[in-house]
Amino acid sequence: MASTALRRDTIWTASDMAARLVRYADLRPCYNAFIDCRSPGSEAKENFTIIGPGVSENPDQHVHIAEPHGFNIGGARQPPGCVNSQHSHDTAEVFVVHTGQWRFDIGEHGDNVQIVCNPGDVISLPTGMFRGFTNVGNEDAFLFAILGSDDPGRVTWAPDVFDMASDFGLVLLQNGELVDTVGGQLVPTETPPMPRTTPEQAAALWVPSAQEAQAFVWRAGAKGTAIIGDAAPLGDGPGFTLDRIMLDLRDASAVYRYDHAHVLFIHEGSATLIWDGDTIDLGTGDTISVPPGLSHWLTSDTGAVLYTVGR
């Protein structure tokens, strides 16, 4: 919700705003972020932490913007056929399909419910439920990801993910860090390995019906701008809001001003962010964090579709 009462004393220069911008071309991937990074079919995925620490199990994962926002922003890029293994999260996980076609697989083995999403679609995956996802298209594809809370907790992996990791020399510790024994790392004596998820723990997680799972999805062709939030189609459970902004050619958006930092992701086209007489150009795939209290608006010479995340 926009705030008109907040006083702002900070002057934000173009240089300041550039430091809050992550260009798609500048994203720094991690190829060994998780315990499944050597499992057949999963070894080619790229993981990104754009805002916040995310849930990476590799302490060397690059974080583009560390400032707490009340949520985390990340991304996944995978070639055709590449799999993200079955796992569950402590906070809600939301994906905007930026490019490609993706299949989201629900259940311990990914065969209980399967949902296919296309560019512009949004899927909100609840806590306490195994999920995985696969690029089922013909080209490399990218997912824009949102996790709830500044501390999104740790990943709970399906039991067979631990088995595959062990076959390839990877050990997950109880503190959430990954040890690569093939690469010469040693399992520290002071930090024991993470116990393999038990069949009882796996069975305790929710498995939705196909009808229930359809409620996780918002399709790009839907009307309206609100996607997640109070009275929005996907509800307000994740602890953050998600909206779509559609800019027509050379039309200006409304003036926005929030009492919290919020994030813009450019899904299609290009746009210009304008504030206090300054501007910054945004291209497809770029992510920018707009600071609290800054009055701003958007224009586009091409037409654009953006997704905005806030609290």
C-alpha positions in Angstrom: 0.0 0.0 0.0 1.4 3.4 -0.9 2.2 5.7 1.9 1.5 9.5 1.7 2.4 10.3 5.3 6.1 9.2 5.3 8.6 12.0 5.3 11.8 11.4 3.3 15.0 13.3 4.0 17.4 11.2 1.9 18.4 12.4 -1.6 18.8 9.4 -3.9 21.2 10.0 -6.8 21.5 8.1 -10.0 24.6 6.5 -8.6 22.8 5.4 -5.4 20.0 3.8 -7.5 22.5 2.1 -9.8 23.9 0.3 -6.7 20.3 -1.0 -6.1 20.0 -2.4 -9.6 21.0 -5.9 -10.7 21.2 -6.3 -14.5 20.2 -9.6 -15.9 23.5 -9.8 -17.7 25.4 -9.2 -14.4 23.8 -12.0 -12.5 26.4 -14.2 -10.9 25.4 -17.9 -10.8 26.3 -20.6 -8.4 26.6 -24.1 -9.9 27.0 -25.9 -6.6 24.5 -24.2 -4.3 22.6 -27.3 -3.2 23.1 -30.9 -2.2 21.7 -32.1 -5.6 24.2 -30.2 -7.7 25.8 -33.4 -9.0 22.7 -35.6 -9.2 22.1 -36.7 -12.8 19.7 -34.3 -14.5 20.4 -31.5 -11.9 24.1 -30.8 -12.4 23.7 -27.9 -14.9 21.4 -25.6 -13.0 22.4 -22.1 -12.0 21.1 -20.5 -8.8 21.1 -16.8 -8.0 20.7 -14.9 -4.8 19.7 -11.4 -5.9 18.4 -9.9 -2.6 19.0 -11.4 0.8 20.9 -14.6 1.7 18.3 -17.1 0.3 18.6 -20.7 1.2 21.9 -21.6 -0.6 23.9 -24.3 1.1 27.1 -22.9 -0.4 28.7 -20.2 1.9 30.5 -18.8 -1.2 27.2 -18.1 -3.0 27.3 -14.4 -4.2 24.6 -12.1 -2.8 24.0 -9.1 -5.0 22.1 -7.0 -2.5 22.3 -7.9 1.2 20.0 -5.3 2.6 17.0 -6.9 4.5 13.7 -6.4 2.7 11.4 -8.7 4.7 11.7 -11.2 1.8 14.4 -12.8 -0.4 14.7 -12.5 -4.1 16.5 -15.1 -6.2 16.5 -16.9 -9.5 17.1 -20.2 -11.2 18.3 -20.7 -14.7 18.3 -24.2 -16.2 18.8 -25.8 -19.6 16.2 -28.1 -21.2 15.5 -31.2 -19.1 17.4 -29.9 -16.0 15.7 -30.8 -12.7 15.5 -29.0 -9.3 15.1 -31.9 -6.9 12.2 -32.5 -4.5 12.4 -30.3 -1.4 10.3 -28.3 1.0 10.7 -24.8 2.6 10.1 -23.2 5.9 8.6 -20.1 4.2 6.5 -19.7 1.1 8.2 -20.0 -2.3 6.8 -18.0 -5.2 8.0 -18.2 -8.8 7.4 -15.8 -11.7 8.1 -17.7 -15.0 10.3 -15.3 -16.9 11.3 -17.4 -19.9 10.6 -21.0 -21.0 8.2 -23.6 -20.0 8.4 -25.2 -16.5 6.8 -28.2 -14.9 6.3 -28.1 -11.1 6.2 -31.6 -9.5 4.5 -32.0 -6.2 5.1 -34.9 -3.7 8.0 -36.8 -2.4 8.8 -38.3 -5.8 7.2 -35.5 -7.9 4.5 -37.7 -9.3 1.5 -36.8 -7.2 0.6 -33.5 -9.0 2.3 -31.8 -12.0 1.6 -28.2 -13.1 3.0 -26.7 -16.3 3.6 -22.9 -16.3 4.5 -20.5 -19.1 6.1 -17.0 -19.3 4.3 -14.6 -17.1 2.6 -17.2 -15.0 3.0 -17.1 -11.2 3.0 -20.1 -8.9 2.9 -19.8 -5.1 4.1 -23.0 -3.3 3.1 -23.4 0.4 5.3 -24.6 3.2 5.3 -28.2 4.4 5.1 -29.7 0.9 7.6 -31.4 -1.3 8.1 -29.7 -4.7 10.6 -29.7 -7.5 10.7 -28.1 -11.0 12.0 -29.0 -14.4 12.6 -27.0 -17.5 10.4 -28.8 -20.0 11.0 -26.3 -22.9 13.5 -26.4 -25.7 15.8 -23.5 -24.5 17.6 -22.3 -21.4 14.9 -20.8 -19.1 14.8 -18.5 -16.1 12.6 -18.4 -13.0 12.3 -15.2 -10.8 11.9 -16.5 -7.2 10.6 -14.9 -4.0 11.0 -16.5 -0.5 9.2 -15.2 2.6 11.0 -13.6 5.5 14.5 -12.1 5.9 15.6 -15.6 7.2 13.8 -18.1 4.9 15.2 -21.1 6.9 16.7 -24.2 5.4 15.6 -26.7 2.7 14.2 -30.0 3.7 15.2 -32.5 1.0 13.4 -35.7 0.0 15.1 -38.8 1.3 16.4 -40.0 -2.0 18.2 -36.7 -2.6 20.5 -37.5 0.3 21.2 -40.9 -1.2 22.2 -39.4 -4.6 24.3 -36.7 -2.9 26.2 -39.3 -1.0 27.0 -41.2 -4.2 28.7 -38.0 -5.5 30.7 -37.1 -2.4 28.4 -34.3 -1.1 27.5 -34.0 2.6 25.0 -31.5 4.1 25.8 -30.4 7.6 23.3 -29.6 10.4 24.2 -25.9 10.1 23.0 -25.9 6.5 26.4 -25.8 4.8 27.5 -28.2 2.0 30.8 -30.1 2.2 32.4 -31.4 -1.0 34.5 -34.4 -0.1 35.4 -35.1 -3.7 36.9 -31.6 -3.8 39.0 -32.3 -0.8 36.9 -30.8 1.9 36.6 -32.6 5.2 33.4 -33.1 7.3 34.1 -31.1 10.5 34.0 -33.1 13.7 32.3 -30.2 15.5 29.4 -30.0 13.1 27.6 -33.3 12.4 25.9 -34.1 9.1 22.3 -33.4 8.5 20.3 -36.5 9.2 18.6 -38.0 6.2 14.9 -37.1 6.0 13.0 -40.1 7.5 10.1 -41.8 5.8 7.9 -40.6 8.7 9.0 -37.0 8.2 8.4 -37.2 4.5 4.9 -38.8 5.0 4.0 -36.0 7.4 4.2 -33.3 4.6 1.1 -32.2 2.8 0.2 -33.7 -0.6 -2.5 -31.6 -2.3 -5.0 -32.9 -4.7 -4.8 -31.8 -8.3 -7.8 -29.5 -7.7 -6.1 -28.0 -4.6 -2.9 -27.5 -6.5 -4.6 -25.4 -9.2 -5.2 -22.7 -6.6 -1.4 -22.2 -6.4 -1.3 -20.8 -9.9 -2.1 -17.3 -11.4 -2.0 -17.3 -15.2 -0.5 -14.4 -17.2 -3.7 -13.9 -19.1 -5.7 -13.1 -16.0 -7.2 -9.6 -15.5 -6.1 -7.3 -12.8 -2.9 -6.2 -11.2 -2.9 -7.8 -7.7 -1.5 -11.3 -7.6 -0.5 -11.9 -3.9 -1.8 -9.8 -1.1 -5.0 -8.8 0.7 -8.0 -10.1 -1.3 -5.6 -11.0 -4.2 -6.1 -14.2 -6.2 -3.3 -16.1 -4.5 -4.0 -14.8 -1.1 -1.8 -13.0 1.5 -0.2 -16.0 3.2 3.5 -15.6 2.1 4.1 -12.4 4.0 4.8 -10.2 1.0 2.8 -8.8 -1.9 3.2 -9.3 -5.6 1.6 -7.1 -8.3 1.8 -6.8 -12.1 2.4 -3.4 -13.7 1.6 -3.1 -17.5 3.0 -0.1 -19.2 1.6 1.0 -22.6 3.9 2.7 -25.1 5.1 6.0 -23.7 2.4 6.1 -21.0 3.5 7.0 -17.5 2.5 4.9 -14.5 1.0 6.3 -11.4 3.3 7.8 -8.8 4.4 5.3 -6.2 5.7 5.9 -2.7 6.1 3.2 -0.1 7.2 3.1 3.5 9.3 0.0 2.8 11.8 -1.0 0.1 10.1 -2.7 -2.8 11.4 -4.6 -5.8 10.7 -4.2 -9.5 11.4 -7.0 -11.9 11.1 -6.3 -15.7 9.5 -9.3 -17.3 8.9 -7.9 -20.8 10.1 -4.8 -22.7 12.0 -1.9 -21.1 11.1 0.9 -18.8 12.6 4.1 -17.3 12.3 4.7 -13.5 12.0 8.4 -12.8 12.4 10.2 -9.4 13.5 13.7 -8.3 14.6 14.7 -11.8 16.8 11.6 -12.2 16.2 8.5 -14.3 17.5 5.0 -14.7 16.8 2.7 -17.6 15.7 -0.9 -16.9 15.8 -3.7 -19.4 14.2 -7.2 -19.6 15.3 -9.4 -16.7 16.6 -6.5 -14.6 15.8 -6.3 -10.9 15.9 -3.0 -8.9 15.2 -2.3 -5.2 13.4 1.0 -4.8 14.2 2.5 -1.3 11.5 3.5 1.1 9.9 6.9 0.9 11.0 7.6 -2.6 8.3 9.0 -4.9 8.8 7.6 -8.4 7.0 6.6 -11.6 7.7 4.6 -14.7 7.5 5.2 -18.4 8.3 3.0 -21.4 9.2 3.6 -25.1 8.5 0.0 -25.9 5.7 -1.1 -23.6 6.6 -3.2 -20.6 5.4 -5.8 -18.1 6.8 -5.6 -14.6 6.3 -7.5 -11.4 6.6 -5.7 -8.1 7.3 -7.3 -4.7 6.6 -5.4 -1.4 5.3 -5.9 2.1 
